[in-house]
């Protein structure tokens, strides 16, 4: 725990301590009076009892741009004090600021430099201007040849995805995310092959995720098995990484487990076209009547609106696509897929809830590990 900020009131020292995983503690003259967890939030309030003033409330808001915190200490009847103090930003903010900060400006060229010394530079620039298209031409020919190979396309997408995530975060995070995606998508591929479907492959999409492509399933039970296999494999991978981290203490394993948990929690949202939505759809569309179908449509649309409100625009895009998919789902297409029995529907619901419970339980354990990044699943749950 590090001190986020501190201040004095009536010769009493108030300290707010926090870590990089959302846990906060308030101390009054060194005595712990309140603690809680702030899930990816820059503001929080703590309530505690004071021997002098009785019930008190400390509210504060952190400005990430200025690394300052505005605080307000009050009782139910009066404002005791308010002000601003310097805050120690979390560790992840430093890397984020490095990504967002502009590059330092280059020093201006000395205009008093003799013209003769500047002419060779101009000559080189003119020569490079004439030849700028040559590397692009070679690259274009190479890409044209590679595009004829599906394997090359997969490799190019995977490389682009790795480079994109590494640029956005760092190489360790990118490798962990790619590995978690591959394990997740292999679960889908395994279920597709077990169902007798022809698999076309796994494609990693930069800044989006991954997708396993195959022939269309012929029954709702196959739909369920294929949809849940990805999160099931991903959860198993997270559990193995978590166990290895407990045995070895390697923080990279904890980070991979947290990323895998986050990925699979995201996919289990009951929103089409995510895996959770497909699981719910397989059960809902196996029932006669339109009540379950309308309910799934409302859930997908509602989550899309919530994603837009809270700024999860990628999730909003998925929800919009899923909403249109549900609206355009023809009756002939529904009838072509064999529905599940009541037993199959019950198994689907129990499997979905059980897998979700395991992910939630492991997310809480990971959040208290103290390893940077392991609180990401709990942050996602809270948001």
N, C-alpha and C positions, 0 to 999 in steps of 0.2 A: 504494500500500500504506500502510495506517495501522497504528499500534501498537495491538494489541488489549489486551495487558497486558505487564508486565515485572516482574522480581524479581531479587534478588541472592542468590548462594550462593557462599561461599568467596571473596568479593570479586570475583566474576565476574558480569557483567550478562547476564541472559538476557532476550531480547525475542521476543515472538511478534507478527508482523505479519500482517495479513489485509486482503483487500478485500471488497467486497460481492458477489463472484461465486464465493466458495468457496475461493479460493486462499490458502494459508497458508505462512508462512516463519518459521523459528526461527533467531535470531541469538545467537551466544555471543561477547560482547565485540565486537560489530559484524561478526562473521564469520558468513556463512551456513553453517549446519550441517545443515539439513533443510528440505524443502519438500514440500507435498502439497496436496490439495484436499479440503475438507470439503463434501459435498453436502447442503445444507440440514440440517446437524447442529449441535447445540450442544456437542458433545464431540469430541475427537480426541486422538490420541497420536502423537508423533514419536519416532523412534529415530535416534540418531546416535553417532558416536565422539568421545570426549573424550580428550585427551592424558594426563590424570591418572587418570581412572577407567575408561577403556575404553568399552565399549558402554553407552549410557545411554538412558533412556526418559523422555520428558516427557508426562504425561497431564494434560489439563485439561477442565473442564466449565463452560460459561457458563450463568449464571442470567439469563434475559431479564427476570424481574420485578425483580430487585435490581441488574441490570447489574454483577454480580460474577462473578469466575471463581475456581474452586477448582482448584489445580494440585498436582501431585505429581511430583517429580524423583527418579528411582531408578536403580539399577544392577540387574544380575541377582542380586546378593547382598544389597543393603541399600537402605533408604530414605534418601536424602540430605536431602531437605527437602520440606515441604508447607505450604500456606497458602492465603490468599485475597487477591485484589487487585481493584481497580476495573477494569472492562472498558469499552471504548468500543463501544457497540452499533452494529450496522450501520445505514445510513441508512434502510432500509425499515422498521426497527423503530419509528422515530419516528412515521411515518404510521399504523402499525398501532396504536400506543399511543393516538394521537389518536382512532381509531375506537372503541377499547375502553374508554377512560377515561370515567368518569361525568361528567356536566355539573356545573359548580360549583353548590353550593346557593345559592338565593336568600336574601338577608338577611331575617331575621324582621321582621314588622311591629311597629312600636313600640306597645306596649300602652298607653303613656301618652298617645297621641294622642287628642284630644277626639272624642267620639262623633259630633258633628255633621259632622266632616270625613270620617268613614268611611261615612256613610249614602249619599252619592251613589254611591260605588263599589258598595255592595250593591245599589242600585237598578239600576245598569247590568248587574250580574251577573244579577239576576233577569230583566231584560228579555231578555238573551242566552239564558238558560235556556229561556225560552218560545219563542224563535225558532230554536233549534239545528237543528230538523228541516228548515227551509226550504232551506238550501244542499244538504242531502242529497237532498231531494225533486227539486230542479232537476237535480242530478247524476244521479239515478236515471233521470229521464225522458230525459236526454241519452244516457245509456248504452244505454237501451232502444232508442232510435232508431238509434244507431250500430251496435248488435248485429245489425241487419238487413243490414248490409253486410259482406261478407267482407273487403273491402279495409280497412274501418275496424278490424276485429278484428286484422288483420295489423299495422296501424299502431299500435294500442294495445299489442299485445304487444311490438313493436319499441321503442316508447317506454318501456314498463315495464322491458324488458331493459336499455336504455341507462341509465335512472335507477338500476336496481339495481346494475349493475356500477360505475357512477360513485360510488354511495354506498359500495360495498364497497372500492373501490380509489381511483380518481380519474377525471376526465373523459377525460384522454388515454388511459389504459388502456382505458376503456370503449369509446371510439370505435375504437381499434385492434382490440379484440376483436370488436366488431360487424362491422367491415369484413372481418376474417379469416373470420368465420362466413358472411358473405354470399358471399364468394369461394368458400369451401368448398362451400356449399350450391348455388351456381350451377353448380359442376361436376357435381353430381348431376342438376340440372335439364337441363343440356346433354346429358348421356348419356341421360336419360329421353326427351327429344325426339328425339334421334338414333335411339333404339330404337323410335320410333313410339308411345310411351305418352302418354296424356293427363295433363298435369301440372296439379295443383290449386294449387300455389304453395309458397312458402317461409314457414315460421312460425318466428319467434324466440321461444324460451321463456325467460323470466326465470330466472337463476341455473342454468340447465341447458345451453342451447345453442341449436341450431336443427335444423329437420327439413324436408326437401323431400318433398312428398306427391304421389304419382302412382298410376296404375293398377299392378296387380301384373305383374311380368315374366312372360314365358311360357317362358323358358329360363334355365338356369344361367349361360350366357354373358352374357345380358343382366344378370343379377344381379351378375356380376363387374364388368362395364363400369360399371354405375351405382354400385357400391360404391367402386371405385377412382378414379372420376372426381373425387370430392370431395377426397380427399387429394392427387391429382395437381394439381388446380387450386390448392389451397392451397399446395403445395410450390412451384409456379411463381410464385405471388404472393410467397412468402417469398424466393425467389431474386432476383426483380426488386427487391424492397425492399432486400435485402442489397447488390446491385450499386449501387443508387442511393445507399445509405448510404456505400459506399466512394468514390463519385464526389463526393458533396456533404458528407459528414460530419455530416448531420442526425441527431441521436440519436433523433428520433421514428421515423424509418425503421428504425433498428436495433431499437427496441422493437416495432414492428409485425412485423418479420421474426421476432423471438423468440416473440411471441405466436402467430403463424401456425404456427411450427414446433411449439410446445407443443400447440396444438390438433390438428394433424394427427398428431403422434406419439401422442397420447391416442387418437385415432380408429383408428389402425392396430393397436391391441392386438388379439390374436386372440381376442376375446371377443364373442359375440353379445349385444346387437344392434349393437355398434360396427362401423364399416366394415371393420376388419381381420377381425373375426369373420365378417362376411358374405362377404368374399373367400375366406377359408378354407372356409367352408361351401359356397360354390359349387363349389369343387374337391373337397371331401370327399364331398359328396352326389352327385357325378357318378360316383363309383366304386361298384361293386357290393360288397355285403357291408356289415357294420355296424362294422367295426373303425375306419374313419376317423370315422364319426359318433360312436362312443363316445369316441374320442380328443378330438374337439372339445367334447363334453359335459364331459369331465373337465377340459380346459383352462379352459373357461368357469367351471365350478364351483370349480376351484383358484384362479383369479384372483379370484373373488368372495371366497373365504376370505382370500386375501392382502390384498385391499383392506380387508376388515373388520379384519384384524390391524393394518395400518399406518394405519388411520384414514381411508382414502379411501372415505367412506360413499356418495358419489354414484356412484362406480365400482362399489361393492358392490351398490347398487340396480340398476344396469344389468345386472350379472352375474346377479342373482337373476331379473330379468325374462327375460334371455336363456336361462337354464337352464330355466325353465318353458316358454319358447317351443320349445326343442329337445325337451323331454320330450313336449310335446303335438303335435309335428309328426307328422301322420298319414301313413301310407304312400300314401294316395290323393293327398295334396298333393305328396308327393315325385315320384310317377309323372307328375303333371300337368306338371311342368317338364322340358323336354328337357335331358338331361345333356350335359356337354361331352365332346369327344373327348380322347384322351390328349395330343394337341398343345395343345388348349385348356387342359388342366390344367397342362401344362408352362409355357405362356405366363403363366398365372395366378400360378404360384409364382415365376417369374423376375421378373415385374412387381412383385409384392408385396415380394420381397426387395430388388430394385433401388431401389424408392421408399423403403423403410425405410433402406437404406444411405445414400441421399442426405440424408435427414433427420438421421440420426445424424452424418454428416460435417459438415453445416452447423451442427448444434447445438454441436459442439466448437469450430468457428471462432467462433461467436457468443459463446461463454462467455469467450473471451479478448479480446473487443473492449473491455472496460472500461466499457461503457454500462450503467447501472442497469437491471436486469430481463432482460438478455440471457442470463443464466445459467439462466433458468427451465427451458428444455428439458433441459439437462444435469442439473439438480436432479431433474426428473421421471424421467429415465432411471435415475439412481442410486437413487432411492427405489423 
